[in-house]
Amino acid sequence: MKQYILDQKNVLPSLIENRTCYEVLKNLKQVQKIVIAASGSSKNVAMVVQALLSKDIEIVVDTPFQLIHNSCQIQHCDCLIAISQTGKSTGTMNCAKLANENHIPTIAITADTQSPLAKECSYILDIHCLDETIGPKTKGYTATLLVLFFVIAQFIHKDIQQYIDEFIIDIHHIDDIINQTTHYVEQHQDWSQANCVSVIGCGIHYGTACEGNLKLLETMQIPAMCYELEEFMHGPHRTVHENSYLVFIHTHNEGYDMMTRFINFAQQQKAHIIVIDDNQNSSSDIIIPQLPLTQSVISATIVLQVMSSLIPEYKGINPSKPVLAQFATTVGTRVQ
């Protein structure tokens, strides 16, 4: 897992440099509503890109089962994007089949261009991260983020150069973010004793929080919760006490002041907290770049990835070791 995290500083720049490959999608005319079918990390990254670009185009993100159940979403969209790193997720393939039956253009975003999903779709976009043979995905997540961003950017009339510039800055900070987080975890090994973890984010970082929650759950093998900032105030706030473990993604957006008050409250309850902050003058635990458009989404994600790779080791868990490896094929959510 650690090597895959390190690989991101090499994988991501090449995706930016070679972004002209997405221009083939300009053949799709008058795309005004996009539906994205995805599960797990793929769904989380879709939520991030949705928040980045939803002011410019209508984007619906949901799990494949829900989209099949609410089939009108697919039947009345202009394009379906099906995301699966392995390309073997049965629900995602079923969404692509439904779109094809309704003559809706389909785009597969995957790491396997020969996968069953790829064979169902009109356009195939490779995330170029090669194999990621462990369950908890890291470089596949950030690679998908950039590919999905550039795919949807083909359908909007907007100069995205400022976004690209921020992504480049974000990638440049990967080594620093890894070092900061590694140092923090080494100094706070008590996090390995957590019985439950909550990750809180909002706006762009609601999807990031969902991904951090998933990574910590997968690797620490404990209950983990993810909440949008204000939703935490409606019941889950009762879980904040001295045995709570909370991660805050605290970047300058509409919820910055509210989250500041939440952090102060959690400190008063003597909860265990980690604050990921883009305020360069703060004394927060981990400082990421302040990037107004993209909210340092790559840096914030990598903090959570590094936490997920290191904390389990202090409780004797190898986060890269397969757990219940046959579950997906046994239940039927993935083809062999």
C-alpha positions as CSV (number, residue, x, y, z in Angstrom):
1,M,0.0,0.0,0.0
2,K,2.8,2.4,0.9
3,Q,4.4,1.9,-2.6
4,Y,1.1,2.7,-4.3
5,I,0.8,5.9,-2.3
6,L,4.3,6.9,-3.4
7,D,3.5,6.0,-7.0
8,Q,1.0,8.9,-7.2
9,K,3.7,11.5,-7.7
10,N,4.7,9.8,-10.9
11,V,1.3,8.6,-12.2
12,L,-0.6,11.9,-11.8
13,P,1.6,14.3,-13.7
14,S,1.5,12.1,-16.8
15,L,-2.3,12.2,-16.8
16,I,-2.2,16.0,-16.9
17,E,0.4,16.0,-19.6
18,N,-1.5,13.6,-21.8
19,R,-5.0,15.1,-21.3
20,T,-5.5,15.8,-25.0
21,C,-6.6,12.1,-25.4
22,Y,-10.0,13.1,-23.9
23,E,-10.8,15.4,-26.9
24,V,-12.4,12.4,-28.7
25,L,-15.4,13.0,-26.4
26,K,-16.1,16.2,-28.2
27,N,-17.9,14.0,-30.7
28,L,-20.7,13.8,-28.1
29,K,-22.9,16.8,-28.7
30,Q,-25.2,18.7,-26.4
31,V,-24.3,16.8,-23.2
32,Q,-26.2,18.7,-20.5
33,K,-26.9,15.9,-18.0
34,I,-24.4,13.2,-16.9
35,V,-25.1,10.2,-14.8
36,I,-22.2,8.5,-13.1
37,A,-22.5,4.9,-11.9
38,A,-19.9,3.8,-9.4
39,S,-19.3,2.1,-6.1
40,G,-16.8,2.4,-3.2
41,S,-13.8,4.5,-4.0
42,S,-15.1,5.2,-7.5
43,K,-18.3,6.7,-6.1
44,N,-16.4,8.8,-3.6
45,V,-14.2,10.3,-6.3
46,A,-17.2,10.9,-8.5
47,M,-18.7,12.9,-5.6
48,V,-15.6,15.1,-5.4
49,V,-15.6,15.8,-9.2
50,Q,-19.4,16.4,-9.0
51,A,-18.7,19.1,-6.4
52,L,-15.9,20.6,-8.5
53,L,-17.9,20.9,-11.7
54,S,-21.7,20.8,-10.8
55,K,-22.1,24.5,-11.2
56,D,-21.3,24.1,-14.9
57,I,-23.2,20.9,-15.8
58,E,-25.8,18.7,-14.2
59,I,-24.1,15.6,-12.7
60,V,-25.9,12.8,-10.9
61,V,-23.8,10.3,-8.9
62,D,-25.3,7.1,-7.4
63,T,-24.6,3.5,-6.8
64,P,-25.4,1.1,-9.7
65,F,-28.2,-0.7,-7.8
66,Q,-30.0,2.6,-7.0
67,L,-29.6,3.8,-10.6
68,I,-31.1,0.6,-11.9
69,H,-33.9,0.9,-9.4
70,N,-34.5,4.5,-10.4
71,S,-33.9,3.8,-14.1
72,C,-35.4,7.1,-15.3
73,Q,-32.1,8.8,-14.2
74,I,-30.2,6.8,-16.9
75,Q,-33.0,6.8,-19.4
76,H,-33.2,10.6,-19.4
77,C,-29.5,11.5,-19.3
78,D,-27.3,12.5,-22.2
79,C,-24.3,10.4,-21.2
80,L,-23.5,7.6,-18.7
81,I,-20.1,7.4,-17.1
82,A,-19.4,4.0,-15.6
83,I,-16.4,3.9,-13.2
84,S,-14.7,0.7,-12.0
85,Q,-10.9,0.4,-11.5
86,T,-11.0,-3.3,-12.1
87,G,-13.8,-3.1,-14.7
88,K,-15.5,-6.1,-13.2
89,S,-18.2,-4.5,-11.0
90,T,-21.4,-6.2,-12.1
91,G,-23.7,-3.4,-11.1
92,T,-21.7,-0.8,-13.0
93,M,-21.9,-3.1,-16.1
94,N,-25.6,-3.4,-15.7
95,C,-25.9,0.4,-15.8
96,A,-23.9,0.5,-19.0
97,K,-26.2,-2.2,-20.5
98,L,-29.3,-0.2,-19.6
99,A,-27.8,2.9,-21.1
100,N,-27.0,1.0,-24.3
101,E,-30.6,-0.3,-24.5
102,N,-31.8,3.3,-24.4
103,H,-29.2,4.6,-26.9
104,I,-27.4,6.6,-24.3
105,P,-23.6,7.2,-25.0
106,T,-21.5,5.3,-22.4
107,I,-18.0,6.0,-21.2
108,A,-16.0,3.5,-19.2
109,I,-13.3,4.8,-16.8
110,T,-11.1,1.9,-15.8
111,A,-7.6,0.5,-15.3
112,D,-8.3,-2.4,-17.6
113,T,-9.3,-1.5,-21.1
114,Q,-10.0,-5.1,-21.9
115,S,-12.3,-5.6,-18.9
116,P,-16.0,-6.7,-19.1
117,L,-17.1,-3.1,-18.4
118,A,-14.9,-1.7,-21.2
119,K,-16.6,-4.1,-23.7
120,E,-20.0,-2.6,-22.7
121,C,-19.1,1.0,-23.4
122,S,-18.8,3.3,-26.4
123,Y,-15.7,5.1,-25.1
124,I,-12.9,3.7,-22.9
125,L,-10.7,5.9,-20.8
126,D,-7.7,4.3,-19.1
127,I,-6.6,5.7,-15.7
128,H,-3.0,4.5,-16.5
129,C,-2.2,3.5,-12.9
130,L,-1.3,-0.1,-13.8
131,D,-2.2,-2.9,-11.4
132,E,-3.2,-2.1,-7.8
133,T,-3.4,-5.6,-6.4
134,I,-4.6,-4.8,-2.9
135,G,-8.2,-4.0,-1.8
136,P,-7.7,-0.5,-0.5
137,K,-7.2,1.6,-3.6
138,T,-4.9,4.7,-3.5
139,K,-3.3,5.7,-6.7
140,G,-6.3,4.4,-8.6
141,Y,-8.5,6.9,-6.7
142,T,-6.4,10.0,-7.5
143,A,-5.9,8.8,-11.1
144,T,-9.6,8.4,-11.5
145,L,-10.1,11.8,-10.0
146,L,-8.0,13.5,-12.7
147,V,-9.4,11.4,-15.6
148,L,-13.0,12.0,-14.6
149,F,-12.3,15.7,-14.2
150,F,-10.9,15.9,-17.7
151,V,-13.7,13.8,-19.2
152,I,-16.4,16.1,-17.8
153,A,-14.4,19.2,-18.7
154,Q,-14.9,18.2,-22.4
155,F,-18.6,18.9,-22.0
156,I,-18.5,22.4,-20.4
157,H,-17.6,25.7,-21.9
158,K,-15.1,26.9,-19.4
159,D,-11.3,27.5,-19.2
160,I,-10.0,24.9,-16.8
161,Q,-6.3,26.1,-16.8
162,Q,-6.6,27.4,-13.3
163,Y,-7.8,24.0,-12.1
164,I,-4.9,22.4,-13.9
165,D,-2.4,24.8,-12.3
166,E,-3.8,23.9,-8.8
167,F,-3.6,20.2,-9.5
168,I,0.1,20.6,-10.4
169,I,0.8,22.5,-7.2
170,D,-1.1,19.9,-5.2
171,I,0.9,17.0,-6.8
172,H,4.1,18.9,-6.1
173,H,3.4,18.7,-2.4
174,I,2.9,14.9,-2.2
175,D,6.3,14.2,-0.6
176,D,5.8,16.9,2.0
177,I,2.3,15.6,2.8
178,I,3.5,12.0,3.2
179,N,6.3,13.2,5.5
180,Q,4.0,15.4,7.6
181,T,1.5,12.6,8.0
182,T,4.0,9.9,8.7
183,H,5.6,12.1,11.5
184,Y,2.2,12.8,13.0
185,V,1.2,9.1,13.1
186,E,4.5,8.1,14.6
187,Q,4.0,10.7,17.4
188,H,0.3,9.6,18.0
189,Q,0.3,5.9,18.0
190,D,-2.7,6.0,20.3
191,W,-4.8,6.2,17.2
192,S,-4.3,2.5,16.8
193,Q,-6.5,2.0,19.9
194,A,-9.5,3.6,18.3
195,N,-12.7,1.5,18.3
196,C,-14.4,3.8,15.8
197,V,-13.3,6.7,13.7
198,S,-15.3,9.6,12.2
199,V,-14.2,11.7,9.2
200,I,-15.9,15.0,8.7
201,G,-15.8,17.2,5.5
202,C,-18.1,19.4,3.5
203,G,-18.4,20.7,-0.1
204,I,-15.7,19.2,-2.3
205,H,-14.3,17.4,0.7
206,Y,-17.5,15.5,1.6
207,G,-16.4,13.0,-1.0
208,T,-12.9,13.1,0.3
209,A,-14.2,12.4,3.8
210,C,-16.2,9.4,2.5
211,E,-13.0,8.1,0.9
212,G,-11.0,8.6,4.1
213,N,-13.7,6.8,6.0
214,L,-13.6,3.9,3.6
215,K,-9.8,3.6,3.8
216,L,-9.7,3.7,7.6
217,L,-12.5,1.1,7.8
218,E,-10.8,-1.2,5.3
219,T,-7.4,-1.1,6.9
220,M,-8.1,-0.7,10.6
221,Q,-11.0,-3.1,10.3
222,I,-13.1,-1.1,12.8
223,P,-16.4,0.8,12.3
224,A,-15.8,4.1,10.6
225,M,-18.3,6.9,10.0
226,C,-18.4,9.7,7.4
227,Y,-20.5,12.8,7.8
228,E,-21.0,16.0,5.9
229,L,-20.3,18.8,8.4
230,E,-23.8,20.0,9.1
231,E,-25.3,16.5,9.2
232,F,-23.0,15.7,12.1
233,M,-24.9,18.2,14.1
234,H,-28.1,16.2,13.7
235,G,-27.5,13.3,16.1
236,P,-24.0,12.1,15.5
237,H,-22.6,14.9,17.6
238,R,-23.7,12.9,20.6
239,T,-20.8,10.5,19.9
240,V,-18.2,13.2,20.7
241,H,-16.5,12.4,24.0
242,E,-13.0,11.7,25.3
243,N,-12.9,8.3,23.6
244,S,-13.9,9.7,20.2
245,Y,-11.5,9.7,17.3
246,L,-12.3,12.5,14.7
247,V,-10.6,13.6,11.5
248,F,-11.5,17.1,10.2
249,I,-10.9,18.3,6.7
250,H,-10.7,22.0,7.4
251,T,-10.2,24.0,4.2
252,H,-11.4,27.5,3.2
253,N,-14.9,27.0,1.9
254,E,-18.5,27.9,3.0
255,G,-18.2,25.7,6.1
256,Y,-14.8,26.9,7.4
257,D,-16.1,28.9,10.4
258,M,-18.7,26.3,11.4
259,M,-16.0,23.6,11.3
260,T,-13.7,25.8,13.4
261,R,-16.4,25.9,16.1
262,F,-16.9,22.2,15.8
263,I,-13.2,21.5,16.2
264,N,-13.1,23.8,19.3
265,F,-16.1,21.9,20.7
266,A,-14.4,18.5,20.1
267,Q,-11.3,19.8,21.9
268,Q,-13.3,20.8,24.9
269,Q,-14.7,17.3,25.1
270,K,-11.1,16.0,25.1
271,A,-11.7,14.0,21.9
272,H,-8.8,12.6,19.9
273,I,-8.7,14.8,16.8
274,I,-6.6,15.3,13.7
275,V,-7.1,18.5,11.8
276,I,-6.1,18.7,8.1
277,D,-6.0,22.5,7.5
278,D,-5.1,24.8,4.6
279,N,-4.5,27.8,6.8
280,Q,-0.7,28.2,6.5
281,N,-0.6,30.2,9.8
282,S,-2.5,27.7,11.9
283,S,-1.1,25.3,14.4
284,S,-3.2,22.4,13.1
285,D,-1.8,18.9,12.9
286,I,-1.3,18.7,9.1
287,I,-1.0,21.6,6.7
288,I,-2.0,21.3,3.1
289,P,-1.7,24.0,0.4
290,Q,-4.5,26.6,0.2
291,L,-5.9,26.2,-3.3
292,P,-9.3,28.0,-3.8
293,L,-10.7,26.0,-6.7
294,T,-9.7,22.5,-5.9
295,Q,-9.3,22.8,-2.1
296,S,-6.1,20.7,-2.3
297,V,-8.2,17.6,-2.8
298,I,-5.2,15.4,-3.7
299,S,-3.2,16.4,-0.6
300,A,-6.1,15.9,1.7
301,T,-6.7,12.5,0.2
302,I,-3.1,11.5,0.6
303,V,-3.1,12.4,4.3
304,L,-6.0,9.9,4.8
305,Q,-4.2,7.3,2.7
306,V,-1.0,7.5,4.7
307,M,-3.0,7.4,8.0
308,S,-4.7,4.2,6.7
309,S,-1.4,2.6,5.7
310,L,0.4,3.3,9.0
311,I,-2.0,3.2,11.9
312,P,-3.1,-0.4,11.4
313,E,0.5,-1.5,11.7
314,Y,0.6,-0.3,15.3
315,K,-2.3,-2.7,16.1
316,G,-0.6,-5.6,14.2
317,I,-2.6,-5.4,11.0
318,N,-1.0,-5.6,7.5
319,P,-3.3,-3.2,5.6
320,S,-2.2,-4.7,2.3
321,K,-3.2,-8.3,3.2
322,P,-6.4,-9.5,1.6
323,V,-9.4,-9.9,3.9
324,L,-12.3,-12.1,2.8
325,A,-10.9,-12.0,-0.7
326,Q,-13.7,-14.1,-2.2
327,F,-16.5,-12.0,-0.8
328,A,-17.3,-10.0,-4.0
329,T,-17.4,-12.9,-6.4
330,T,-19.3,-15.1,-3.9
331,V,-22.0,-12.5,-3.3
332,G,-22.0,-11.5,-7.0
333,T,-20.9,-7.9,-7.0
334,R,-17.9,-8.6,-9.2
335,V,-17.2,-11.0,-12.0
336,Q,-14.2,-13.3,-11.8
